[in-house]
Amino acid sequence: METKTKRINIKNIISRFFGILFLTIAILNAVLIHRVPGVLYTLFSLIYFPPIQKIARKFFNFSIPFFLKILLALVILWGTLGVGDLMELFETYMRTK
C-alpha cells in the first residue's frame, strides 16, 4: 500500500496566501461596496487554491503558470488598493477618526 505525502513548498504557500487574501477582499467588497466585485474577487481567489488547480487541470487539462498568477495578483492588488472603491472607503474612515 502506497501512501501519498502532502508536499509543502513555497509555491503552495504563496498560492494559498493570495487565495486567502483575495477571498478576504471579496468578502469586504461584498459587504461594504457591492456584490459584483465580491463575486469577481471570489472567482479570482479560486484560481490560487491548490485543490481547485488540481480539479481544473483534471477537467480542462490546463493550468495557469505560476508566474502568470503572480502577475495577475499584482495587477489585482494594484487595482484594489490603488484605485478601488474599497481603499477609498478605508481612507475616508481613517480621516474621520
N, C-alpha and C positions, 0 to 999 in steps of 0.2 A: 504494500500500500504506500503510495507516494503522497506526501503532504506538501501543500503549497505554502510557502512562506511569503508574507507580505513584505515587499521591499519599500523602505522609506528612503527616498532620495530627494535631492534639492528641488528637482522639477515638480515632484508631487507636492512638496511643501509650498512652493511658490504658487502652484495652481490652486491649491486649496485656500491659500491666503487671499488671492484675488477673487475666488469664488465667494468666500465669506464676506469680503469687503463689498463686492457688487450686490450681494444679497442684502446686506445691511443698507446700502444706498437705495436699493429697490424698495425696501420697507419704509425708509424715511420719505422717499418720494411719494409712495402710495398714500402715506398717512398725512404728510404735510403739504404736498404740492398737488399732485393729480395722479390718478390711477394709471394713465397711459405710460408715463415714464417709469412708473413702478413695474409694470409688466415688461417693458423693454429691458430694464436692468435685470429683472429676474431671468429673462431669456439669455442675456449676456452672461450672467453668472453661471448658468448651466454648462456652458462650454468649458469652464475651468475645473469642474469637479471630475476626478479620475474615473469614478464609476460611470458617469454619463459619457465620458470619452470612449470607454470600452463598448458601451451599448451602441454609440454612433458608429464606431469602427466596425462593429459586427453587422449592423443593419445596412449601413450605407457604403461600407468598405472605403471609408475616407476619414482622415483625421487632420485636424488643423496643426501645423507645425508649431513648436514651442515658441520660436522667435516671433511668429505672427501673433500668437496670443499675448506676448509681452508688448508688442507694438500696439495691438488693439487695446490692451489695458491702459497704456499710457495715453492714448487718444481719448478713451472714455473718461479717465480721471481728469484730464485737462478740460474736457467738455463739462464735466460735473463740477469740479472745484474752481475752474476758471471763469466760465461764462454761464453756468447753470443757475436755475432758479433756487435750488437748494442752498447754494452758497450765499446768494443774496439774502435769503431768509435768515441764515445764521448771522450774517453781518449786521442786518437790521436789528436782530435780537441782541447782539453784543453792544450795539450803540445805545440801546435803550436802557441797559443795565447801569 
